[in-house]
Structure formats: C-alpha cells, structure tokens
Amino acid sequence: MLLVAVLAVSEYSFAQSKFSIIPSVGFAWRTAENPTGLSNQEEEYLKGLKSGLNVDLSAYYHLQSNIAFGMKFSNYSASSSGVLSGTDSMGQVISAAVSTDDNITFFGPAFMISNFTEATKHKLFLDLGVGVISYTTKTANIKGTGSNVGVEMNAGYQYALTPKIFLGPKVGLTGGTLTKMKYNGQTVDFGDQKEGLSRVSLSAAATFRF
C-alpha cells in the first residue's frame, strides 16, 4: 500500500505541471556542400563557418498528457578569419585578411510529444517546428541577409532530477534553403546555386516544468 501511495504521489507531481520551458546549448554542423572550384585557402576559410555554437529555447503548453504546443527559437553562430589570395585586373596576386561572422536563426510554432507527465525519471521527447529561417553573414563592410520557410526537429532523453527539472542530451536537425539574398541592400538571385542552411546539432538540454 505504501508503494502504491508513493507512485500515485509521484505521478501526480509530474502530471500537474502544464508548462515546459526547454533551453539548450551545444554545437552544430552545417551539412551543405561547399561550391566546387575553391582553392585550398578558400576551403579552409569556409571550414571555419561549417561548425559553431547552437542555442535554442522552446516553450510548450501541455494540452494532453503527452501532447504539447508552443513556440521554438534557435540560433547558430560561427566565424572564420584568414588571409585569402586572388588576382587583380592586371593579373597580379593580391592577399587580404578577411573575417566573416555568420548567424542562422529559426523561429516558429511547434508541437511536442513526450512522456513528461508519466511517473518515470527517464524522460523522452520529440518536437517539430515550422517557421521562418533567417541567415545573416557579414564580411568587412558587406552584409548579406535572407529568409525563407524552415523546419526544425529535436529528439532528446532527460533524467528527472526533480518532478520540475529534467536534464539530458538532445540531437536536432534544422532545414532550409535560400534562393536569393540581399547584400548591402542589393538583391542577388542564386538561381540553381541555392544557399543551404541545414545543420545537425548536439546539445545539453534542461526542462523546467511549472
């Protein structure tokens, strides 16, 4: 009888919370291939922009025991610096030190399936969001911006430290492409050469329930 009572109290503690806030921080890797015909210097330079810091924040309201709806935001940031060489109109080789800062953000509505309300310390969740994915890149005084429809999906395992706080790893996948961007206000259409914004991420995520 005592065990049954303890389990009943534990299940009630997990189930009574209606809101879940899930922040996470980790690293991500862009999956788009580099353009062909690049020099070794250019390949190494772009390599620095292919991985970076990934942070996100989700907020959900639980309509049912295992289904929740809410909003999701994520941001990927990376930078690279180096010396690139080229030729001028006279055919002379010139070199210049350059630095680029990239940011890819996602924001939109999402839904989540989880066992957060069940009386177990081992928590699992899967979420999916559809919204706006935006890209900002800046090199010297040249700034490029663009946005399109994007999707983001995450799957995670967490351990319940308390009925209100869970902690564990998660993997994520963000997808999106750009067909055009604005550089210092001028629109450039990429045609068949789309800018791929997709990435995979590995993060540590915490859930706060209330």
Summary of the structure (lengths in Angstrom):
residues: 210
radius of gyration: 22.0
end to end distance: 28.8
largest distance: 90.2
contacts: 647
relative contact order: 0.21
helix: 10%
strand: 67%
